[in-house]
Amino acid sequence: VLREWDGRFDVEAKGAVLYSLMQRELALRCFAPLLGIDITRRYVNSRRAIPRVHRVLLNPHEPLRLDIEQAAGKDFPTLLGEAFEAAVRSAVDAHGVDPTKWKWGNAQFIRLGTPFAELPAIGRWFQTLDAPFPGDFYTLSPSIAVPAGKRLRAFVGATSRFICDLSRPDEAWFAHSSGPSGDIGSTFFSNLSRPWLRFEYFRSALWRPEEIPDPVERIVIAGGN
């Protein structure tokens, strides 16, 4: 699975699941002997531990590597092998024994809505989006996730996207993760969420009334002296 992975974190990527689990397991094994398991879990969940492990992996002369090996009583390749085995076990536990089911979209999801969106049974009425979600900490469209049971929930990311030639601002394009209305009964409560998920954009410039595409509501304002 890892050999065939192209490094992308799209929702169909199987290698992304193993990679994500493996770097987390490696971070736990690196820092638990130094910091204790409770502090290490918080450190890893904050995502600050992962870049630190990357530096150790990229530089065999990194001073922290020796500290880790001495505290763990194992060399780094051994810790890496143990992390890989643990990642495979976690993937099987969360997604089953069939590696074709180890898809990033099954591992990471996003849920957007009002606070009531978290309630069981009725929560879906208050959601603008509940779907598999692509991306990771280092991807072009970043996603920082937190553990949610056996999955990851996207917690920080690009809620808005903006494409603009500053010499022609009237042609700017936008994407936003929710609609402009907070009223769950409004057409505009969640109308932008799915296009945002698909990386689609809308033109943001002001239109004349006759230029508005696919209008669903009109308001007539009468003026007078």
Solvent accessible surface area in square Angstrom, and as a share of the most:
residue,aa,sasa,rsa
1,V,57,0.33
2,L,61,0.30
3,R,239,0.87
4,E,150,0.67
5,W,52,0.18
6,D,104,0.54
7,G,41,0.39
8,R,152,0.55
9,F,19,0.08
10,D,53,0.27
11,V,50,0.29
12,E,102,0.46
13,A,10,0.08
14,K,71,0.30
15,G,2,0.02
16,A,0,0.00
17,V,2,0.01
18,L,8,0.04
19,Y,75,0.28
20,S,16,0.10
21,L,45,0.22
22,M,36,0.16
23,Q,16,0.07
24,R,70,0.25
25,E,31,0.14
26,L,3,0.02
27,A,0,0.00
28,L,30,0.15
29,R,62,0.23
30,C,0,0.00
31,F,9,0.04
32,A,27,0.21
33,P,59,0.37
34,L,69,0.35
35,L,75,0.37
36,G,35,0.34
37,I,76,0.39
38,D,90,0.46
39,I,90,0.46
40,T,0,0.00
41,R,120,0.44
42,R,158,0.58
43,Y,49,0.19
44,V,3,0.02
45,N,62,0.32
46,S,52,0.33
47,R,35,0.13
48,R,165,0.60
49,A,0,0.00
50,I,5,0.02
51,P,42,0.27
52,R,53,0.19
53,V,1,0.01
54,H,36,0.16
55,R,137,0.50
56,V,1,0.00
57,L,71,0.35
58,L,152,0.75
59,N,62,0.32
60,P,86,0.54
61,H,159,0.71
62,E,19,0.09
63,P,103,0.65
64,L,29,0.15
65,R,45,0.16
66,L,105,0.52
67,D,68,0.35
68,I,0,0.00
69,E,39,0.18
70,Q,125,0.56
71,A,47,0.36
72,A,25,0.19
73,G,67,0.64
74,K,86,0.36
75,D,72,0.37
76,F,4,0.02
77,P,92,0.58
78,T,60,0.35
79,L,4,0.02
80,L,59,0.29
81,G,35,0.33
82,E,50,0.22
83,A,0,0.00
84,F,79,0.33
85,E,102,0.46
86,A,7,0.06
87,A,0,0.00
88,V,46,0.26
89,R,146,0.53
90,S,36,0.23
91,A,0,0.00
92,V,53,0.30
93,D,95,0.49
94,A,36,0.28
95,H,33,0.15
96,G,32,0.30
97,V,121,0.70
98,D,61,0.32
99,P,54,0.34
100,T,75,0.44
101,K,111,0.47
102,W,13,0.04
103,K,67,0.28
104,W,2,0.01
105,G,5,0.05
106,N,64,0.33
107,A,8,0.07
108,Q,2,0.01
109,F,10,0.04
110,I,12,0.06
111,R,58,0.21
112,L,46,0.23
113,G,42,0.41
114,T,36,0.21
115,P,118,0.75
116,F,115,0.48
117,A,3,0.02
118,E,90,0.40
119,L,77,0.38
120,P,113,0.71
121,A,94,0.73
122,I,89,0.45
123,G,2,0.02
124,R,156,0.57
125,W,156,0.55
126,F,43,0.18
127,Q,41,0.18
128,T,16,0.09
129,L,3,0.02
130,D,60,0.31
131,A,8,0.06
132,P,69,0.44
133,F,10,0.04
134,P,27,0.17
135,G,6,0.06
136,D,7,0.04
137,F,65,0.27
138,Y,123,0.47
139,T,41,0.24
140,L,186,0.92
141,S,28,0.18
142,P,54,0.34
143,S,1,0.00
144,I,50,0.25
145,A,9,0.07
146,V,51,0.29
147,P,65,0.41
148,A,38,0.30
149,G,80,0.77
150,K,134,0.57
151,R,97,0.35
152,L,43,0.22
153,R,54,0.20
154,A,12,0.09
155,F,148,0.62
156,V,79,0.45
157,G,35,0.34
158,A,32,0.25
159,T,79,0.46
160,S,59,0.38
161,R,27,0.10
162,F,114,0.48
163,I,95,0.48
164,C,38,0.23
165,D,81,0.42
166,L,150,0.75
167,S,89,0.57
168,R,130,0.47
169,P,86,0.54
170,D,84,0.44
171,E,79,0.35
172,A,5,0.04
173,W,111,0.39
174,F,65,0.27
175,A,3,0.02
176,H,72,0.32
177,S,8,0.05
178,S,35,0.23
179,G,13,0.12
180,P,107,0.68
181,S,31,0.20
182,G,71,0.68
183,D,86,0.45
184,I,78,0.40
185,G,69,0.66
186,S,30,0.20
187,T,81,0.47
188,F,64,0.27
189,F,17,0.07
190,S,43,0.28
191,N,60,0.31
192,L,35,0.17
193,S,0,0.00
194,R,114,0.42
195,P,38,0.24
196,W,7,0.03
197,L,27,0.13
198,R,134,0.49
199,F,87,0.36
200,E,77,0.34
201,Y,75,0.28
202,F,75,0.31
203,R,89,0.33
204,S,42,0.27
205,A,22,0.17
206,L,179,0.89
207,W,81,0.29
208,R,148,0.54
209,P,91,0.57
210,E,131,0.59
211,E,70,0.32
212,I,75,0.38
213,P,79,0.50
214,D,129,0.67
215,P,59,0.37
216,V,96,0.55
217,E,110,0.49
218,R,163,0.59
219,I,152,0.77
220,V,142,0.81
221,I,155,0.79
222,A,98,0.76
223,G,79,0.76
224,G,76,0.73
225,N,214,1.10
